Amino acid sequence: MGVYNQLGGSPTFQDYLQNFDGEFSVAHLKLSAGQPGGHAITYPPENYVINITFDINILSQIPPLDVAGTMIHEMIHAEIFRKMMIAAQTGSLQPEDMTVAQQTAYVQNLQNNFPGIYDYYISRYHPNWDHQMMAQHYREIIKNALREFDPFQPEEVYEAIAWVGLMGEGDPSPTTGLPPYPTVAWSHDSQAQRLQILNTYNNFKNSNPRCQ
């Protein structure tokens, strides 16, 4: 909770968090601990609640700034779901929970009000469409939150942590820096850039105290 409380002082993080505050919010946020199969996972909304589950065992093995990166990463996932809920006008995004008319209105609302989400989720859908979009358009937001959390790191550290979770599916190759299923944004970086980012991240993680 120490990292969460400190991150609460970040204007960038607060901008996202306040979207879930108040009785008039379309979505409510629930934070929990568990074993989601990674650092954390943000589940699709159910009954107007978006649940983010963190693996405390994993997060206790990495530095606080890295934990902060995980938190803002998941908060962006939640914000994307919140916008989709606005478009769907329902408490769930499962098509089977919508009528045909609701599904049609949902897609039209995405196209009219959230064209970026529509582009990635509808026009050129990919199973990890959200990470594709975040890798291309949200890394600067993550970096801003990291700077606000800890303003004393070199820029390359913020850049490296912002890439965590946005490189693609699977472990990056030590030769190319590419995972088996890379995001488009990560694959567009040069091999030298990818390897430098991975090296920066690993050096930071291994040379800084773990989160307590």
NUDRENTI-89731 format. One record per residue: residue in three letters; y, z, x of N, C-alpha, C in turn. Coordinates in steps of 0.001 Angstrom, whole numbers, plus 524288, in hexadecimal, padded with zeros to 5 digits. Each point is the difference from the previous one (the first is absolute). Layout:
REM residues N
ALAYZXYZXYZX/...
This chain:
REM residues 212
MET7FB488000080335804B8800007FCCB804EC8000080357/GLY7FF7E801BC80505804908001E80357802627FAA4800B4/VAL7FCB57FC0A800E9801EE7FAAB800A2802787FE1D7FAEC/TYR7FD778011C7FB9E8021F7FE577FAEB80560802697FF14/ASN800908050680129805088029A7FF378042E7FDC480395/GLN7FE8C7FEF7804ED803C97FDC5803A4801687FA6E7FE70/LEU7FC187FD127FE37800FD7FAA17FE5D8037E7FFDB7FB2E/GLY7FFED8044E7FD0A803748005A7FB76805BA7FFB38016D/GLY8014B800FD804F68055E7FF77801CA8017C7FA738015A/SER7FC4B7FC6F7FFC3801047FA7E8011B802447FD627FB29/PRO804BD7FDD28004F802327FD4A7FB707FC867FB977FE0A/THR7FD777FD3D803977FC8E7FBBA7FE647FB7B8020C7FCC4/PHE7FD7880429801DC7FBA08024F7FD23801DA802277FAC2/GLN8048A802827FFF880219802377FB2F801287FBCF7FBF2/ASP801DF7FB7E801CE8011A7FBB77FC627FB207FE757FCF5/TYR7FB89800118029F7FB167FEB27FD5C7FE29804857FC9C/LEU80049804B6802297FDE9804867FD38802DB800FA7FADB/GLN805217FF397FFFB802FF801377FB4C7FEC17FC4C7FB7F/ASN7FD9B7FB878012E7FE6B7FC6F7FBD27FBB48024C7FC93/PHE7FD7580419801F37FBBC8026C7FD0D8019B805477FDBB/ASP804E480172800C0801EE805037FE0A8024D7FF5D7FA8B/GLY7FFC5804127FD08802A78000B7FAF77FC8A7FE407FB8A/GLU8016E801A57FB5E7FCCC7FEF37FB68800367FA507FE50/PHE803D07FD05801EE800807FA9B7FE4D7FD727FC28803D2/SER7FD79801F8804067FD4F7FC8E803A87FB5B7FD6F7FD54/VAL7FF307FAFE8012C7FBA17FD2F7FDA97FAD2801BD80253/ALA80025802658049B7FB33801AD802A3800CA8055F80264/HIS7FBC8802DB800638001780528802727FC737FFE9804C5/LEU801A0802C4804037FD467FFF0805017FCD6804F9800AB/LYS7FB297FF59801BF7FC9E80476801257FE087FF7780595/LEU800BD8040C803277FE1F80014805617FB60803B080055/SER7FBCC7FE40802877FB518033A8005F7FD647FF3280543/ALA7FC7E8038F801587FCE87FF9C804CF7FA737FE817FE89/GLY7FD927FCD8803537FAAA7FE527FEF87FDE87FCE58048D/GLN7FC347FCB67FEF07FDAD7FCA2803FA800137FA647FE00/PRO8048D7FD8480047800957FAC67FDBD7FDC37FB9680351/GLY7FDC68014E804937FDCC7FBE88034F803DC7FDCD803E5/GLY80426802CA8010E803FF7FE6D803BA8042E804338002A/HIS804787FEBB8024D80443803D38003180182801C87FA85/ALA800707FC397FC71801A28012E7FAA27FF167FB337FCA7/ILE80030800C57FAE67FFA87FB9C7FC5E8034E8013F7FB3A/THR802887FBFF7FDFC802FD800777FB277FD057FD2A7FBBA/TYR7FE69802E27FC177FCC47FDC37FBDA803657FD7F7FBCB/PRO7FE177FBD07FD8F802DC7FDB07FB9B800F18040C7FBB9/PRO804277FF687FD1580168803FB7FC217FBF88009D7FBAC/GLU7FF64804D37FE557FCDA8014A7FB718032F803AF7FC97/ASN800BE7FE837FB2D802F68033B7FC5380551801928023E/TYR802997FC35802608054B800958021B8004380358804F1/VAL7FB95801438025E7FFE18032B804C17FDFA7FCB780489/ILE802EA80005804587FE5B7FD6B804D37FE6A80442803D3/ASN7FB227FFE2801AB7FDDF8040E803677FFA47FE038059E/ILE80251802DE8039D7FF677FEEA8059A7FC8E8044A80246/THR7FB9A7FE74802497FC66803C18025C800287FF71805E9/PHE800DD80458802B68005780018805B07FB278029E80240/ASP7FE117FDE2804547FBB880289802CC8025F8039D8041B/ILE80017804FC7FEDF8027B803D2803767FD388003F80540/ASN7FADC7FF38800067FD0F8002A804EB801C87FBB1803B3/ILE800DD7FB557FDE0801D07FBAA80344805A8800DE801A9/LEU8034A801927FC5C8058E800A380131800FD80461803E2/SER7FC72803CC80040800AA8044B803BF7FEC87FE4E80593/GLN7FDF57FB398009F7FE987FE0D8052D8041B7FC5480249/ILE804547FF307FD34804067FC65801DE8054D802C98001C/PRO803D57FDED802F68051D8028F80068802F67FFFB7FACF/PRO803A5803A97FF5A802FC800597FB1F802CD7FAF57FE78/LEU802307FD2B803CB802BD7FB277FEB27FC3E7FC027FDB6/ASP7FB387FFFD801E77FBF57FC887FDF07FE9F801867FA63/VAL7FFC3805177FEFC7FF0D801E77FAAC804797FE537FC6C/ALA804CA8006F801EF804847FE4D7FCEC7FF9A7FA347FEB3/GLY7FE197FCE8803B77FF367FA717FEFD7FC187FF1B7FBA5/THR7FBC880310800017FC227FF9D7FBCD80278801497FAC2/MET80334804077FFDF80255801AD7FB09803B87FBED7FDC6/ILE803607FDC2803428039C7FC127FDF07FD097FB0D7FE92/HIS7FBE87FEAF802F47FCAA7FB867FEB87FDC8800A67FA7F/GLU7FDD5804907FEEC7FDA6800ED7FADA804268005B7FBC0/MET80495801FF8014980430800407FC27801B47FA847FE61/ILE7FFE27FC5B803A98014A7FA957FEAE7FBDC7FDC17FC5A/HIS7FB0580126801147FBE67FE5E7FC58801288020C7FA81/ALA80161804FD7FFAC80115802607FAEB804A97FD5F7FD5C/GLU803FB7FEB6803058049D7FD747FDCE7FEA77FA8E7FDF4/ILE7FCA17FD3F802C17FE487FADF7FE177FD2A8009C7FACD/PHE7FC7A803CF7FFB27FD4B801067FB0D803E6801717FBB2/ARG803F2803198015D803E1801977FC13802C97FB407FDB7/LYS801797FC6680358802997FB437FE207FC527FCC37FC9B/MET7FB0E7FFCC8017E7FC357FD257FCD87FF50802937FAA8/MET80047805327FFD37FFA5802C57FB03804B37FED07FC89/ILE804927FF7A8025A8049E7FE7F7FCFC7FF197FAB17FD78/ALA7FDD27FC67803107FEF17FAC97FDEA7FBCA8001F7FBCB/ALA7FBFF80339800CE7FBA18003B7FC4A801578031A7FB1E/GLN803AB803B080082801888036C7FBAD7FB568030D7FDDA/THR7FC7F8016D8038E7FB70803247FE997FF0A803F780454/GLY7FC8E803C67FEF87FEC3803FF803DC7FB937FE9180392/SER7FDE77FB457FF627FBBC7FE1580343800F87FA4380122/LEU7FDF47FE2E804688009F7FA7D801657FAED7FCFA7FF75/GLN7FC038026C7FDC07FAFF7FD5E7FF53800637FC077FB92/PRO7FEAC7FB08801028005C7FC017FBDD7FCDB8015A7FB26/GLU7FB7A80299800C57FCBA8014C7FB8280290804037FC6B/ASP804138029D801F1802CA803C47FCC3804947FD847FD17/MET800B77FADA800B78045C7FD427FD897FDFB7FBE57FC2F/THR8031B7FEF37FC007FEEC7FB8E7FC9D8019B7FB03802DB/VAL7FE797FB927FDEF8018B7FB0180256805EF7FF7F80006/ALA80273801AB7FBCA805B87FFBD7FFB7802878037B80423/GLN7FDC5804A0800DE8021180385804027FF517FDB380573/GLN7FB857FD8F800F27FF137FD8D80514803EF7FBA2800FB/THR800FA7FCD97FC02803B97FBB3800858057D8020C80111/ALA8018C804017FD158052D8024C800CF800718027680569/TYR7FBCF80262801C77FFD4802778052F801297FC0680443/VAL7FD427FBA07FFD4800C17FBF2803F8805887FDCC7FFB4/GLN801EC7FF187FB438054D7FDF17FF6480417803DA80206/ASN7FF29805027FEEF803AD803F7801E57FFF380066805EF/LEU7FB617FF8C8025A7FFBC7FFEF805B68031A7FB6A8022A/GLN7FF2D7FB727FDB7802A67FB52801EA805EA800727FF6F/ASN801C28022F7FBAA8059F800447FEF6802B580472802E9/ASN7FD5C804728007980291804B7801F87FE628019F8057E/PHE7FB4A7FE888018D7FE07801738052F7FD797FB3B8028A/PRO803377FC09801447FDD57FB12801F77FCF68008C80514/GLY8016C803D9803387FD0F800C6804D97FA71801AB7FEF0/ILE7FF54803BD7FC6B7FABF801B57FE8D7FD1A7FB8A7FD5B/TYR802A47FD347FC8D7FD8D7FB8A7FD587FDFD7FC0B803F7/ASP803247FEF9803F87FE8A7FC25803F77FAE880179802AF/TYR7FF9B804EE801AB7FB5C801A6802EE7FB638014D7FC71/TYR800FE8023F7FB7F7FBCC801E47FC977FDDB7FBBD7FC6D/ILE8035F7FC537FE637FE607FBEE7FC577FFAD7FAA9802AA/SER8045E7FE38802328003F7FA9B801F37FC2F7FEF08046F/ARG7FFAE803A0803B97FC737FF32804727FCC8804EC800E3/TYR7FD2E801637FBEF7FD00804E2800117FC228002080487/HIS7FFA48048F802627FC358011D8041C7FE32805967FF0D/PRO7FAFF801448011B7FE29805587FEF28036B8044C80259/ASN8025F7FF078048780390803F280235805A77FE1B7FFB2/TRP801547FDDE7FB6E805317FDB77FF3080464803E280117/ASP7FF12805057FEB68042A803DA800BA80124800E1805C9/HIS7FBE48002780338800DF800898059D802657FB0A8024A/GLN7FE917FB817FDE78027E7FB28801B9805E3800447FF07/MET8017B801C37FB5E805868005D7FE9A802C68042980339/MET7FD8A8047E800AC8026A80434802FA800B27FE7A805B3/ALA7FC277FD518023A8005E7FE618057B804907FC45800CE/GLN8010D7FCC77FC218041C7FC198007C805678022D7FEB4/HIS800478039D7FC4480518801667FDCE80179805CB80040/TYR7FC63803788015B8011C805987FF8A7FFF3802FA8052A/ARG7FEED7FD64804527FF98802E5804EB8053480265801A7/GLU804427FD5D7FEE78051E80236801618010D805067FCFA/ILE7FE40800357FB20800A7804C17FCE17FCE4804778026B/ILE7FB2F7FEDA8019A7FCC2803FE802868029E801DA80507/LYS801FB7FC5B803178028E8016C804E8804D98035D7FF08/ASN802F97FEC77FBFC8049B803307FEBF7FE768059D7FEC7/ALA7FBDE800A37FCE47FE37805487FEA47FE18802E8804D4/LEU7FD5F7FD40803897FE1280275804C980488801C180379/ARG8040C7FCC68006F8049E8017B803178029F804D77FDB3/GLU80046800337FAD780274804797FD6B7FCC5804F7800B7/PHE7FAE27FF688005B7FC8180475800CE80061802018059C/ASP8001E7FC5D803BC800388016580590803547FBF1802D2/PRO8050180113800E0803817FC17802467FFB27FF88805EC/PHE7FC2A8027E8026D7FFED8004B805B57FBC37FCA78028A/GLN7FD9D7FC7C7FD117FBF37FCA2802268023F7FAA280152/PRO7FDAA7FD47803C2801B57FAA6801147FEAB7FC5F7FB73/GLU802E77FBD67FF967FF6A7FC6F7FB927FA7C7FDCC7FF8E/GLU7FD807FF1C804797FAC27FDAF7FFD07FC02803A97FD82/VAL800F1805188002A7FC71803B37FD6B800777FF867FA16/TYR804C97FFAF7FDFE800B67FF417FA5D7FD6D7FAEB7FE3E/GLU800BD7FBF08031E7FDAC7FAE97FEB27FA128005D7FFCD/ALA7FDB18029B803D97FA4A8005E8003F7FDD38031F7FB6B/ILE802748046A7FEBD7FE0D803397FBB1800B57FD317FAC9/ALA804347FD057FF7D800DB7FD167FB237FBAD7FC0A7FF01/TRP7FD937FE1C804357FBC97FC2D7FF6B7FAD1802817FE6D/VAL7FF728051C800A27FB058028F7FECE7FEAA7FF207FA40/GLY7FB607FDFF7FF017FE477FEDE7FAB2801B07FAB77FDFF/LEU803327FD2E802FF802007FAF57FE337FE407FB788036D/MET7FC6A80114803967FE0C7FBD5803657FBD47FCBB7FD4C/GLY7FD2F802637FC597FBC37FD527FD4F7FB47803827FF7A/GLU7FBB07FDB67FE5C7FB3C802FB7FF0E7FC7F7FFED804CE/GLY7FE1780496801917FC7F8006580475802DA8019C804F2/ASP7FD0A8010D804108023D801BB804F6802037FB5B80326/PRO804A78007A802578021B7FBB6803287FCA97FEF3804D3/SER7FF867FB19801607FD417FE7F804C38031C801C2804C2/PRO7FD7080252803EF802D780185804BD801EE7FB4D80318/THR7FDED7FB647FECD801897FB41802CB804947FD3E7FD6D/THR7FFB57FF647FAD0804087FD0D7FD32803B9803767FCE0/GLY7FE5C804CF7FEE68031E8035C7FC9F7FF5E7FED07FA40/LEU7FC9C7FC4E7FEB77FF367FE807FA8D7FB4D802CC7FDAD/PRO80086802557FB627FB73802007FD327FD117FB717FD85/PRO7FB5F800EA7FDD67FD067FBBB7FD93803027FD2C7FBB1/TYR80327802E67FD07802F57FDA77FBAE805BF8019480082/PRO802E17FD508036A805648019B80117803BD7FE7F7FB9B/THR80447802EF7FF93804377FE4F7FC92802B77FB578028A/VAL8028D7FCE67FCC3802B27FB62802038044080196803DE/ALA802EE8040B7FEB28044C801AD803697FE03801A88055D/TRP7FBA3802E7800197FDD5801CA804FB7FDE97FB6D8032C/SER7FD7F7FC4B7FD6F7FDD27FB83802CC8044C7FC788021B/HIS804AC800427FDB7804527FCC4801D98029E8023B804DA/ASP7FF2D804FF8011E801C780215805047FCB47FD9E8045B/SER8023B7FF748048F7FCFF7FDE28045F7FBDC803ED801B6/GLN7FC147FE19802BC7FBE88037D801F18025C8043280388/ALA803A37FE7B8035480279803CD80383802E3804347FCE5/GLN802B37FE6F7FBD7802C8803D27FCBF7FC33803BC7FD5C/ARG7FBC57FDD67FDE47FC2E8034E7FD507FDAC80405803B1/LEU7FE7C7FE498049A7FD8E80394803BD803E080420801E1/GLN804F07FE7A80095803FB803C68019D800DC8041B7FBC5/ILE800247FE5F7FB1F800B0803A97FBA27FB6D803C67FFBE/LEU7FB437FDFF800837FB5D803607FFE980012803D58048A/ASN801947FE22804968003C803638049680420804457FF47/THR8047C7FE8C7FDDF80422803D67FEF87FE1D8042C7FC36/TYR7FD647FE4F7FBD47FE1E803BE7FC1B7FBF1803AC80257/ASN7FC3F7FDE1802CF7FBDE803458024080232803D8803FB/ASN803B57FE388032E8026D80387803CE802F5804637FD40/PHE802D57FEA17FBD5802DC804037FD187FC3E803ED7FD94/LYS7FBF37FE107FD877FC47803707FD4D7FD3E803A2803CF/ASN7FEBC7FDFA8049F7FCF480311803BF8034D803A28035F/SER8051D7FF3D80005803508031D803818039F803C17FD19/ASN7FF4F800797FADB803458038C7FCF17FCA9803F67FD19/PRO80210804BC7FF2C7FCF3804177FD5A7FE667FE567FA85/ARG7FB74801CD7FE757FE0E7FED27FAC3802F1803267FBEB/CYS7FFBC7FE0F7FB3B8028A802B57FBA67FD2B805207FEEB/GLN802EC804277FF3D7FDB8805247FEF380007801257FA24/
